[in-house]
Amino acid sequence: MEEVSGLSVGARRNEDIALDLMKFVAMATGYGKTTSTGVGFQGTGAAAKPEEYAGQLLELYGKCLSAVQGKK
C-alpha cells in the first residue's frame, strides 16, 4: 500500500470529496441522463449516447474538484 504523508487517519483527499459531491449532484439532479418521453419536468443537458453521458460526468467531476480546491 502507498503511504500518504501529511494526512491523518480519517482525512480525505480533495479528489474523494469531489467524487462524492459529483455523485450527489448527478443523482439529485439527474445530470446528464438520457431523456425519456413523459410528463413533467425534462431537464436540459441530457446525453443521447453513453459516451456523452460519461463526458458530462467527467466535466461535472472537474467542476466539483475545482470547487473543492477553491479554484475559480
Wavefront OBJ file of the C-alpha trace (Angstrom):
o trace
v 0.000 0.000 0.000
v 1.059 3.538 -0.623
v 1.799 5.771 2.292
v 0.263 9.193 2.156
v 2.367 11.700 4.053
v 0.747 14.614 5.810
v -2.667 13.007 6.169
v -4.054 11.866 9.469
v -6.399 8.956 9.926
v -9.835 9.982 8.709
v -8.539 12.779 6.480
v -9.971 12.823 2.974
v -8.323 13.901 -0.227
v -9.870 16.622 -2.356
v -10.395 14.075 -5.128
v -12.514 11.875 -2.846
v -14.593 14.807 -1.665
v -15.106 15.992 -5.263
v -16.187 12.493 -6.296
v -18.772 12.344 -3.523
v -20.015 15.818 -4.467
v -20.276 14.801 -8.129
v -22.245 11.673 -7.212
v -24.623 13.710 -5.071
v -25.225 16.359 -7.732
v -25.638 13.774 -10.502
v -28.090 11.659 -8.514
v -30.077 14.590 -7.103
v -30.482 16.357 -10.435
v -30.366 13.530 -12.971
v -27.412 15.357 -14.545
v -26.546 14.002 -17.974
v -29.051 11.147 -18.015
v -30.803 10.359 -21.240
v -34.244 11.848 -21.555
v -37.328 9.761 -21.869
v -40.617 10.932 -23.193
v -43.025 11.566 -20.406
v -44.989 14.090 -18.465
v -43.250 16.506 -16.133
v -40.018 18.395 -15.946
v -37.466 17.420 -18.561
v -34.049 18.818 -17.622
v -31.678 20.167 -20.214
v -28.197 18.873 -20.894
v -29.250 15.276 -21.331
v -26.936 12.921 -23.144
v -28.078 10.899 -26.128
v -25.230 8.339 -26.011
v -23.328 6.643 -23.183
v -20.127 8.363 -24.342
v -21.777 11.762 -23.990
v -23.087 10.823 -20.542
v -19.594 9.791 -19.433
v -18.160 13.010 -20.834
v -20.713 15.102 -18.968
v -19.956 13.284 -15.714
v -16.227 13.874 -16.181
v -16.906 17.563 -16.814
v -19.041 17.699 -13.667
v -16.259 15.991 -11.688
v -13.786 18.621 -12.905
v -16.117 21.400 -11.752
v -16.572 19.715 -8.377
v -12.827 19.264 -7.937
v -12.233 22.929 -8.761
v -14.874 23.925 -6.233
v -13.340 21.731 -3.517
v -9.854 23.090 -4.209
v -11.183 26.640 -4.121
v -10.332 27.443 -7.744
v -12.485 29.750 -9.844
l 1 2 3 4 5 6 7 8 9 10 11 12 13 14 15 16 17 18 19 20 21 22 23 24 25 26 27 28 29 30 31 32 33 34 35 36 37 38 39 40 41 42 43 44 45 46 47 48 49 50 51 52 53 54 55 56 57 58 59 60 61 62 63 64 65 66 67 68 69 70 71 72
